[in-house]
């Protein structure tokens, strides 16, 4: 996924929340994914790595600054127009 940054609307400055590391469990870099913040977590689904369509889901804890892969029993089929 790469680095995770936060933009402060008051100061108009970026802050790095998470620096990408290849020795930890984390999602691969992607674009065109869906992302939402809910209850202190960023939820990321799908997207593309530039070559393949991704159909995975990840959760990033804003408190712990850690990624976790989330298994789904009923994953929707992903396509791009």
N, C-alpha and C positions, 0 to 999 in steps of 0.2 A: 504494500500500500504506500510505502514511502513515509515521509515525515507527516505528523499531524500538527497542524497549526491552529491557533485561535486568534480571531481578529477582535480587538477591543473597540467597540463603537464610540466610546468616549475619547480615548487617546488617539484613535486611528492608527494603532500600531499592531503588528503581528507578534505573537508569542509562540515559541515552539513548545508543544505539549509532549511530543514523542519523537525521538530521532530513530530513523530506520536502522535496524540491526539484522544482519543475516543469520545470526546464531540463535535467534528466538523464533517461536511460533508466531507468525504474523501473515496477513494476507499478501499475495503478490501485488505488485503495482498494477493499477487498472484505471480505466476511464469509463465514462458512460454508465456508472453504477448508481444505484439508489442508496441514499443515506438519510437517516433520521436520528435525532437525539431524543431519547426517552428515559426518564428516571436516572439521569447521570451516566448514560451509556450512549455511544454512537453505534448504530446498527447499520451494517453495510451489506448489500446484496448485489450479486452479479456484476455485470459490466463486461469489459473486454480488455485483454492484455495487449491488444494490437494485432494479434494473430488468431486467438481463440475467444469464443464467447464463454464467460465464466458464469457458473450457476451455483455459487457457494455463498454462505452467510457468515459474517463475523461480527463480534461484539467487542468494542473498545471501551474499557472502564475509564471514565474521566478521573475517578478518584485514585485508582491503582496504576493508571497509565500502562495497562496490559491488554493485549489482544487475546481473544479466545474464539476458536472455530465453533460454530453452532450447527449441530446436525438437525436436519428437518426430515420428517417422514413424508411430507407431501410438497416437494419443491416444484414450483411452476416451471413450465417450459419457457426458456428465454429466447427472444429473437430481436433483431434490430431491423428497422426499416431502411 
